[in-house]
């Protein structure tokens, strides 16, 4: 509803043409996250794990060490999504080991200055700063990493149902956007000169 004098936020399409990053852009964002700030390892880990596990900012912010098992992590999903365990890759395990050494007394993977979990707002600010440092072509927000995960899995050819389970979507309609928007499915088209 329009109210005179109150500025309303435009639709996302007015701010950027796409809501996800390419794997190369994610790499640049991870590198940039470690360049500034007091918590370079923590910030790089937030970007990497958010991308690899399709985490929302609130899911990343509240991850606790008891969710980390031998070679997997339990993702407690928010917004009515389905929680579950994901395998951890060797580089993630190394980064988590370094985090544990830096913050030995924290219950949370990503602590703030007081040892509590980082806020969603702090994650947003860190990503905005890292996006500028990485010279990415658009403004970055945390949910882009979740979308980037979905599009990446679709690009790998993962079935829609598997992507749905990985991201914890209750409804398949939330997942179809990744497979429907994946240009790799058209790679088999061979145009002849007309």
PERA-V893923 format. One record per run of one state. SS is the DSSP state (@ for helix, = for strand, . for the rest). FROM is the first residue (numbers start at 0). TO is the last residue. Records with the same first field share a line. If there is no record, write none. Layout:
SS: FROM-TO + FROM-TO
This chain:
.: 0-10 + 14-21 + 33-38 + 53-55 + 61-62 + 68-70 + 75-82 + 87-88 + 102-106 + 108-109 + 111-115 + 117-118 + 133-141 + 155-158 + 167-171 + 180-181 + 186-193
@: 11-13 + 22-32 + 39-52 + 56-60 + 64-66 + 89-101 + 119-132 + 142-154 + 159-166 + 172-179 + 182-185
=: 63-63 + 67-67 + 71-74 + 83-86 + 107-107 + 110-110 + 116-116
